[in-house]
Amino acid sequence: MRAWRRPGMVTTVILGFAVGWIIAVLALAAYARSNPKAIEQPVAFNHRMHVEDLDLACLDCHEYYEEEVFSGFPSSETCAMCHEEAQGDSPAEAKLVGMLTSGEPIAWRSLYLQPSHVFYSHRRHVVVAAIECDRCHDAIAATEVPPSTASVLTMDDCLDCHRAHEVADDCTNCHR
């Protein structure tokens, strides 16, 4: 009991508890960023077939990246341009045709995550800076099935690129 009467002991205990709590929260946040939840797409989309075999460009399906901050997901209308009827016999395409026929919306899920306080413009990077999609999206165009987990874009990813290309890296350009 006497130890608690020493000056500063309570402050030291409280400070130690607070520091421990902060470390635990930061560790949990780091774990969540490095271990994102599994993502299941409504259709097992084959990027390789569409990009390599059919020679479609990113803009053919992600129609907003030249004009907006968001690239956009393919709409039902975009998919229906080719898939109102089955073009092959894959189960994924059969599911897609069924969704299009029924009018069910295609709820694509994002595979690239960034913190909500970060502003990123596809237009600024793709049109203005002429950066190819695969610089940030790796080899997504060569995948035959969607990745099952999201890629978490980090500040280091962005800063490495900005510094390599001698582009401004002022905090307020991206953090809002």
C-alpha positions as CSV (number, residue, x, y, z in Angstrom):
1,M,0.0,0.0,0.0
2,R,2.9,2.4,0.7
3,A,4.0,2.2,-2.9
4,W,0.8,3.9,-4.1
5,R,1.6,6.9,-1.8
6,R,4.8,7.7,-3.5
7,P,4.5,10.9,-5.6
8,G,3.9,10.1,-9.3
9,M,3.2,6.4,-8.9
10,V,-0.5,6.8,-9.9
11,T,0.5,8.9,-12.8
12,T,3.1,6.3,-13.9
13,V,0.5,3.5,-13.7
14,I,-2.0,5.5,-15.7
15,L,0.5,6.5,-18.3
16,G,1.7,2.9,-18.6
17,F,-1.8,1.7,-19.1
18,A,-2.5,4.4,-21.7
19,V,0.7,3.6,-23.6
20,G,-0.1,-0.1,-23.5
21,W,-3.7,0.6,-24.8
22,I,-2.4,2.8,-27.6
23,I,0.1,0.1,-28.7
24,A,-2.6,-2.5,-28.7
25,V,-4.9,-0.4,-30.8
26,L,-2.1,0.4,-33.3
27,A,-1.1,-3.3,-33.5
28,L,-4.8,-4.3,-34.1
29,A,-5.0,-1.6,-36.9
30,A,-1.8,-2.9,-38.5
31,Y,-3.1,-6.5,-38.4
32,A,-6.5,-5.4,-39.9
33,R,-4.6,-3.6,-42.8
34,S,-2.4,-6.6,-43.5
35,N,-5.1,-9.2,-43.2
36,P,-8.2,-7.8,-45.0
37,K,-11.4,-9.8,-45.0
38,A,-12.1,-12.2,-47.8
39,I,-13.9,-10.7,-50.7
40,E,-16.4,-12.7,-52.8
41,Q,-17.4,-11.1,-56.2
42,P,-20.9,-11.7,-57.5
43,V,-19.3,-13.3,-60.6
44,A,-15.9,-14.9,-61.0
45,F,-14.6,-12.4,-63.6
46,N,-11.8,-13.5,-65.9
47,H,-9.7,-10.4,-66.5
48,R,-7.1,-12.3,-68.6
49,M,-9.7,-13.5,-71.1
50,H,-11.2,-10.0,-71.5
51,V,-7.9,-8.1,-71.6
52,E,-5.5,-10.5,-73.4
53,D,-7.8,-12.7,-75.5
54,L,-10.5,-10.1,-76.4
55,D,-8.1,-7.1,-76.4
56,L,-10.4,-5.0,-74.2
57,A,-9.0,-1.9,-72.6
58,C,-9.5,-1.0,-68.9
59,L,-11.7,1.9,-70.1
60,D,-14.1,-0.5,-71.9
61,C,-15.4,-1.7,-68.5
62,H,-14.1,0.9,-66.0
63,E,-15.6,3.8,-67.9
64,Y,-15.1,6.7,-65.5
65,Y,-11.3,6.7,-64.8
66,E,-10.5,9.3,-67.4
67,E,-13.1,11.8,-66.1
68,E,-13.7,11.0,-62.4
69,V,-11.8,10.3,-59.3
70,F,-13.3,6.8,-59.2
71,S,-12.7,4.3,-62.0
72,G,-16.2,2.8,-61.7
73,F,-17.3,-0.8,-61.8
74,P,-18.8,-2.4,-64.9
75,S,-22.5,-1.7,-65.0
76,S,-25.1,-4.3,-66.0
77,E,-25.5,-2.4,-69.3
78,T,-21.8,-2.7,-70.0
79,C,-21.8,-6.4,-69.4
80,A,-25.0,-6.9,-71.4
81,M,-23.4,-5.4,-74.5
82,C,-21.7,-8.8,-74.9
83,H,-23.4,-11.1,-72.5
84,E,-27.1,-10.8,-73.0
85,E,-26.7,-14.3,-74.3
86,A,-24.0,-16.8,-73.3
87,Q,-20.8,-16.6,-75.4
88,G,-19.4,-19.8,-73.9
89,D,-20.2,-22.5,-71.4
90,S,-18.5,-21.3,-68.2
91,P,-20.5,-21.4,-64.9
92,A,-19.4,-17.8,-64.2
93,E,-20.8,-16.6,-67.5
94,A,-24.0,-18.6,-67.0
95,K,-24.4,-16.8,-63.6
96,L,-23.8,-13.4,-65.2
97,V,-26.3,-14.0,-68.0
98,G,-28.9,-15.1,-65.4
99,M,-28.3,-11.9,-63.4
100,L,-28.6,-9.8,-66.5
101,T,-31.7,-11.5,-67.6
102,S,-33.4,-11.1,-64.2
103,G,-32.4,-7.5,-63.9
104,E,-30.4,-8.3,-60.7
105,P,-27.8,-5.6,-60.2
106,I,-24.1,-6.7,-60.2
107,A,-22.7,-5.7,-56.8
108,W,-19.0,-5.6,-57.5
109,R,-16.7,-5.2,-54.5
110,S,-13.6,-3.2,-54.4
111,L,-10.3,-5.1,-54.5
112,Y,-8.2,-2.1,-53.7
113,L,-8.7,-0.4,-50.3
114,Q,-7.4,2.9,-49.0
115,P,-8.2,4.7,-45.8
116,S,-11.3,6.9,-45.9
117,H,-9.4,10.0,-45.1
118,V,-7.3,9.6,-48.3
119,F,-8.3,11.3,-51.5
120,Y,-7.2,9.6,-54.7
121,S,-8.1,10.6,-58.2
122,H,-7.9,8.0,-61.0
123,R,-8.2,10.9,-63.6
124,R,-5.2,12.7,-62.1
125,H,-3.0,9.6,-62.1
126,V,-4.2,7.9,-65.4
127,V,-4.9,10.9,-67.6
128,V,-2.8,13.7,-66.3
129,A,0.3,11.7,-65.1
130,A,-0.2,9.0,-67.8
131,I,0.4,6.2,-65.3
132,E,-0.5,2.7,-66.5
133,C,-3.2,0.8,-64.5
134,D,-0.8,-2.0,-63.6
135,R,1.5,0.4,-61.7
136,C,-1.0,0.3,-58.8
137,H,-3.2,-2.7,-59.8
138,D,-0.3,-5.1,-60.4
139,A,-1.1,-7.9,-62.8
140,I,-4.9,-7.9,-62.2
141,A,-5.3,-7.9,-66.0
142,A,-3.7,-11.4,-66.1
143,T,-5.9,-13.0,-63.5
144,E,-8.4,-15.7,-64.4
145,V,-10.4,-15.4,-61.1
146,P,-10.8,-12.4,-58.9
147,P,-8.4,-12.2,-55.9
148,S,-10.1,-13.4,-52.7
149,T,-8.7,-10.6,-50.6
150,A,-8.3,-6.9,-51.1
151,S,-5.0,-5.2,-51.6
152,V,-4.5,-2.5,-49.0
153,L,-2.7,0.5,-50.5
154,T,-0.4,2.1,-48.0
155,M,1.1,5.5,-47.7
156,D,4.5,4.0,-48.4
157,D,3.2,2.7,-51.8
158,C,2.2,6.2,-52.7
159,L,5.2,8.0,-51.3
160,D,7.6,5.6,-53.0
161,C,6.0,6.3,-56.4
162,H,5.8,10.1,-55.8
163,R,9.4,10.3,-54.8
164,A,10.7,8.0,-57.6
165,H,8.9,10.3,-60.1
166,E,9.8,13.5,-58.3
167,V,6.1,14.4,-57.7
168,A,4.9,16.6,-54.9
169,D,4.2,14.6,-51.7
170,D,2.7,17.3,-49.6
171,C,0.3,15.8,-47.0
172,T,-2.7,18.0,-48.0
173,N,-2.6,16.7,-51.6
174,C,-4.0,13.4,-50.5
175,H,-5.2,13.7,-46.9
176,R,-8.5,15.5,-46.5
